[in-house]
Amino acid sequence: MKVNQTPKSPWAKVLKSIGIIIFIILVVIGGIGGYFWGLTCPFGSGDDITESIITSIIGIFLGGIVGILIIALIMYFSELGENTRKTAQNTYNNNSSADELKKYKELLDNGVITEEEFIAKKNKILNQ
């Protein structure tokens, strides 16, 4: 049995690439921002490099979380669009299969094709 596979939208790859780029940018910005915030930390000494490293790690972590959320949203809406398109394609295929069966039934009723030819066409249409 052959299954019709619809190709993925070209925008799906583009959106995922954009999500990954945003993720990387947020991680870098989080790390750099955290480092400099650690240097000027209002509740720390400001001289200790350990504070900068710790706040840099926190910044990377927070930037990564936001980036992952953005990627998840992009992938969710991309898949939602794909599923909608596949549903529409399946509906079209079902309608055209029914129309095709009806056409062959009329040909059988009018004596244009034989019973064997009708059964062969029907099996071919139903197994697509």
Residue pairs with C-beta under 8 A, 6 or more apart in sequence:
1 127
2 127
2 128
4 89
4 93
4 128
6 85
6 86
6 89
8 82
9 78
9 81
9 82
9 85
11 78
11 81
12 78
12 81
12 82
15 74
15 75
15 77
15 78
16 71
16 74
16 75
16 78
18 74
19 67
19 70
19 71
19 74
19 75
20 71
22 67
22 70
22 71
23 64
23 67
23 68
23 70
23 71
24 67
25 67
26 63
26 64
26 66
26 67
26 70
27 60
27 63
27 64
27 67
28 63
29 59
29 63
30 59
30 60
30 61
30 62
30 63
30 64
30 66
31 56
31 57
31 59
31 60
31 63
32 56
32 59
33 59
34 52
34 55
34 56
34 57
34 58
34 59
34 60
34 62
35 52
35 53
35 55
35 56
35 59
36 52
37 55
37 59
38 44
38 51
38 52
38 53
38 54
38 55
38 56
39 46
39 51
39 52
40 46
41 51
41 55
44 51
45 51
93 128
97 125
97 126
97 128
100 121
100 125
101 122
101 125
104 113
104 118
104 121
104 122
104 125
105 118
107 113
107 118
108 114
108 115
108 117
108 118
113 121
